[in-house]
Amino acid sequence: MISPKVANPGSQVPAIVSATLIIDALSDSAQPMGTSELARLLHLPKSSVHLICSTMMDLGLLVRRGENRFGIGPHVLQWAESFQASSDLVREFQQLISETAILSELALNLTVLMGSEVLYVGCRNGQRPLSVRFGVGVVLPAIFTATGKAMLSTKPFDEVIEYVGDTWPALYTRRSIQTFDQLKAELEATRARGYSIDDGKLREGVYCLAAPIFDSSSAAAIAGIALGLLQSEVTAETEVHIASELINFANTLSQRFSRPLK
């Protein structure tokens, strides 16, 4: 039996595990497979396999190939393309860091939106110590992060509301955004400046500036990039200098994806 690799085996959702097993089996097979064949191969009840395959077909994850036989559907290809785009972005990010050495004393982070959260996909720890260290794979509420606000500022606000959803995330500090009105004001200010600010909303004493990164496919950002320093180090002059460096870096990275910043 094929076994998917999960971080917490005891917390698996059976239907999701079974769906993953089915997709893996069909990906490994040179030919479409039927529910009976899949049930025998994966040691799953045939009725469950039939129901899961039918549901995944409705979602575009599978397509029917002949009578009661299934193959991988187009929706899976969209996921693959999204993953490839993210991989290309990280590669360009790392290459650009090596070429420009942008403010090497400061922490530099690259994130992408994942629902109501940001996922850290690229990180460079700066020479100055911060009270928080970000790492690849870290997930945080988008509305509390500089990169999250940079990306959300490029979307219509009604879409932002959908991203946040019905459950407001637990506050990280006393300065964390607490209402949609506060969030809307922050996003409007971000749009006007061209970069976002996290002034202790995620971690007390940490100050981050972030800019959106675009490609040629839409007006919404595909990623956000942030520079971080201690709040005690920030002056009006340092903010202007850091923001200028950051926007130039984000602009260059965006140009490599065919859509320069304005």
C-alpha positions as CSV (number, residue, x, y, z in Angstrom):
1,M,0.0,0.0,0.0
2,I,1.3,3.5,-0.9
3,S,1.6,5.7,2.3
4,P,1.5,9.5,2.0
5,K,4.1,11.3,4.2
6,V,2.5,13.5,6.8
7,A,4.0,15.4,9.7
8,N,1.4,14.2,12.3
9,P,0.1,10.7,11.4
10,G,-2.3,10.7,14.3
11,S,-4.2,13.7,13.0
12,Q,-4.9,12.5,9.4
13,V,-8.3,13.0,7.8
14,P,-9.1,9.6,6.3
15,A,-10.9,10.9,3.2
16,I,-8.1,13.3,2.4
17,V,-5.5,10.6,2.8
18,S,-7.5,8.3,0.6
19,A,-7.9,11.0,-2.1
20,T,-4.1,11.6,-2.0
21,L,-3.4,7.8,-2.3
22,I,-5.7,7.7,-5.4
23,I,-4.0,10.7,-7.0
24,D,-0.6,9.2,-6.3
25,A,-1.6,5.8,-7.8
26,L,-3.0,7.4,-10.9
27,S,0.1,9.6,-11.3
28,D,2.3,6.5,-11.1
29,S,0.2,4.5,-13.5
30,A,0.7,4.6,-17.3
31,Q,-2.9,3.8,-17.8
32,P,-6.3,5.0,-16.4
33,M,-7.5,2.9,-13.5
34,G,-10.9,1.8,-12.4
35,T,-12.4,1.8,-8.9
36,S,-12.0,-1.9,-8.4
37,E,-8.4,-1.8,-9.3
38,L,-7.7,1.2,-7.1
39,A,-9.5,-0.4,-4.2
40,R,-7.4,-3.6,-4.5
41,L,-4.2,-1.7,-4.9
42,L,-4.8,0.7,-2.0
43,H,-6.7,-1.7,0.3
44,L,-9.6,0.7,0.5
45,P,-13.4,-0.1,0.3
46,K,-14.6,0.0,-3.2
47,S,-17.6,2.1,-2.2
48,S,-15.3,4.7,-0.7
49,V,-13.1,4.8,-3.7
50,H,-16.1,5.2,-6.0
51,L,-17.4,8.1,-3.9
52,I,-14.0,9.8,-3.6
53,C,-13.3,9.4,-7.4
54,S,-16.7,10.8,-8.3
55,T,-16.2,13.8,-6.0
56,M,-12.7,14.5,-7.3
57,M,-14.1,14.3,-10.9
58,D,-16.7,16.9,-10.1
59,L,-13.8,19.1,-8.8
60,G,-11.7,18.7,-11.9
61,L,-9.1,16.6,-10.0
62,L,-9.9,13.5,-12.0
63,V,-11.3,12.9,-15.5
64,R,-13.2,9.8,-16.7
65,R,-11.3,7.7,-19.2
66,G,-13.7,5.1,-20.5
67,E,-16.3,3.3,-18.5
68,N,-15.6,3.7,-14.7
69,R,-11.9,4.4,-15.3
70,F,-10.1,7.6,-14.2
71,G,-7.1,9.7,-14.9
72,I,-5.5,12.9,-13.5
73,G,-7.7,16.0,-14.2
74,P,-6.8,19.5,-15.2
75,H,-7.1,21.0,-11.7
76,V,-4.1,19.0,-10.6
77,L,-2.1,20.6,-13.4
78,Q,-3.1,24.1,-12.1
79,W,-1.5,23.1,-8.7
80,A,1.6,21.9,-10.5
81,E,1.9,25.2,-12.4
82,S,1.4,27.2,-9.2
83,F,4.1,25.2,-7.5
84,Q,6.5,25.7,-10.4
85,A,5.8,29.4,-10.4
86,S,6.7,29.6,-6.7
87,S,9.9,27.6,-7.3
88,D,10.9,29.9,-10.1
89,L,10.2,32.9,-7.8
90,V,12.4,31.6,-5.0
91,R,15.2,30.8,-7.5
92,E,15.1,34.4,-8.9
93,F,14.9,35.8,-5.3
94,Q,18.0,33.9,-4.3
95,Q,19.8,34.9,-7.5
96,L,19.0,38.5,-7.1
97,I,20.2,38.5,-3.5
98,S,23.6,37.2,-4.7
99,E,23.7,39.9,-7.4
100,T,22.7,42.9,-5.3
101,A,23.5,42.2,-1.7
102,I,20.6,44.4,-0.7
103,L,21.1,45.8,2.8
104,S,22.8,42.7,4.0
105,E,22.6,43.8,7.6
106,L,18.8,43.4,7.6
107,A,16.6,40.3,7.5
108,L,15.0,39.8,4.1
109,N,11.9,37.6,3.7
110,L,9.8,36.4,0.7
111,T,6.3,35.2,1.2
112,V,3.2,34.1,-0.8
113,L,-0.4,34.2,0.1
114,M,-2.0,30.9,1.2
115,G,-5.6,31.6,2.0
116,S,-5.7,34.1,5.0
117,E,-2.0,33.4,5.8
118,V,1.4,34.1,4.4
119,L,3.8,31.3,3.7
120,Y,7.5,32.1,4.0
121,V,9.3,30.6,0.9
122,G,12.6,32.5,1.0
123,C,14.5,34.0,3.9
124,R,17.9,35.6,4.5
125,N,18.9,36.3,8.1
126,G,20.5,39.7,8.5
127,Q,23.6,40.6,10.4
128,R,21.6,42.5,13.0
129,P,19.9,40.3,15.6
130,L,16.1,40.5,15.8
131,S,13.8,39.2,18.5
132,V,12.3,36.9,15.9
133,R,13.8,34.7,13.2
134,F,11.7,33.7,10.2
135,G,12.3,30.5,8.3
136,V,11.1,28.8,5.2
137,G,7.8,27.0,5.9
138,V,6.6,29.4,8.6
139,V,2.9,30.4,8.2
140,L,1.5,33.6,9.8
141,P,-1.7,35.6,9.6
142,A,-1.4,37.8,6.5
143,I,-3.1,40.8,8.1
144,F,-0.4,41.1,10.8
145,T,2.6,40.9,8.5
146,A,4.2,43.5,6.3
147,T,4.3,41.2,3.3
148,G,0.7,40.1,3.8
149,K,-0.5,43.7,3.8
150,A,1.7,44.5,0.8
151,M,0.0,41.7,-1.2
152,L,-3.5,42.3,0.1
153,S,-3.3,46.0,-0.8
154,T,-3.2,45.0,-4.5
155,K,-6.7,43.3,-4.2
156,P,-10.2,44.8,-4.0
157,F,-11.2,45.1,-0.4
158,D,-14.3,42.8,-0.7
159,E,-11.9,40.1,-1.9
160,V,-9.6,40.8,1.1
161,I,-12.6,40.3,3.4
162,E,-13.1,36.9,1.8
163,Y,-9.4,36.1,2.4
164,V,-9.7,36.8,6.1
165,G,-12.9,34.9,6.5
166,D,-15.3,34.8,9.4
167,T,-12.7,34.0,12.1
168,W,-10.3,36.9,13.1
169,P,-6.9,35.5,14.0
170,A,-5.7,35.7,17.6
171,L,-3.8,38.9,18.3
172,Y,0.0,38.7,18.4
173,T,0.6,42.0,20.1
174,R,-1.4,44.9,21.6
175,R,-0.8,46.7,18.3
176,S,-2.2,43.9,16.0
177,I,-5.0,44.9,13.7
178,Q,-8.3,44.1,15.3
179,T,-11.0,45.3,12.9
180,F,-11.8,45.4,9.2
181,D,-11.9,49.2,9.4
182,Q,-8.3,49.3,10.7
183,L,-7.2,46.8,8.0
184,K,-8.8,48.9,5.3
185,A,-7.0,52.0,6.5
186,E,-3.7,50.2,6.6
187,L,-4.2,48.8,3.0
188,E,-5.2,52.2,1.7
189,A,-2.0,53.8,3.3
190,T,0.1,50.9,1.8
191,R,-1.3,51.5,-1.6
192,A,-0.6,55.3,-1.4
193,R,3.0,54.8,-0.1
194,G,3.9,51.8,-2.4
195,Y,5.0,49.8,0.6
196,S,3.6,48.4,3.8
197,I,4.7,48.8,7.4
198,D,4.6,46.4,10.3
199,D,5.3,48.5,13.4
200,G,5.2,45.9,16.1
201,K,1.9,44.3,15.0
202,L,3.5,40.9,14.7
203,R,6.3,41.1,17.3
204,E,6.9,43.9,19.8
205,G,10.0,46.0,18.9
206,V,10.3,44.6,15.3
207,Y,9.7,47.0,12.4
208,C,9.3,45.6,8.8
209,L,8.8,47.3,5.5
210,A,7.4,45.2,2.6
211,A,6.6,45.7,-1.1
212,P,4.5,43.6,-3.5
213,I,5.9,41.5,-6.4
214,F,4.0,41.0,-9.6
215,D,4.1,38.9,-12.7
216,S,2.4,39.4,-16.1
217,S,-0.8,37.4,-15.3
218,S,-2.8,39.8,-13.2
219,A,-2.9,43.1,-11.3
220,A,-2.7,41.4,-8.0
221,A,0.7,40.6,-6.4
222,I,2.1,37.1,-6.5
223,A,4.4,37.6,-3.5
224,G,5.7,40.0,-1.0
225,I,9.2,40.9,0.1
226,A,10.1,42.5,3.4
227,L,13.1,43.9,5.2
228,G,13.2,43.9,9.0
229,L,15.0,45.8,11.7
230,L,14.5,46.9,15.3
231,Q,11.9,49.5,15.9
232,S,14.4,51.5,18.0
233,E,16.6,51.9,14.9
234,V,13.9,53.5,12.7
235,T,14.0,57.2,11.9
236,A,12.2,59.0,9.1
237,E,15.5,59.0,7.1
238,T,16.2,55.3,7.6
239,E,12.6,54.4,6.6
240,V,12.9,56.4,3.3
241,H,16.3,54.8,2.5
242,I,15.1,51.2,3.3
243,A,11.9,51.7,1.4
244,S,13.7,52.9,-1.7
245,E,16.1,49.9,-1.6
246,L,13.2,47.5,-1.1
247,I,11.1,48.9,-3.9
248,N,14.0,48.8,-6.3
249,F,14.6,45.1,-5.3
250,A,10.9,44.2,-5.7
251,N,10.8,46.1,-9.0
252,T,13.7,44.1,-10.4
253,L,12.2,40.9,-9.2
254,S,8.9,41.8,-10.7
255,Q,10.5,42.7,-14.0
256,R,12.0,39.2,-14.2
257,F,8.3,38.0,-14.1
258,S,7.4,40.5,-16.8
259,R,5.4,43.1,-14.9
260,P,7.3,46.0,-13.4
261,L,6.0,47.9,-10.4
262,K,4.5,51.3,-11.0
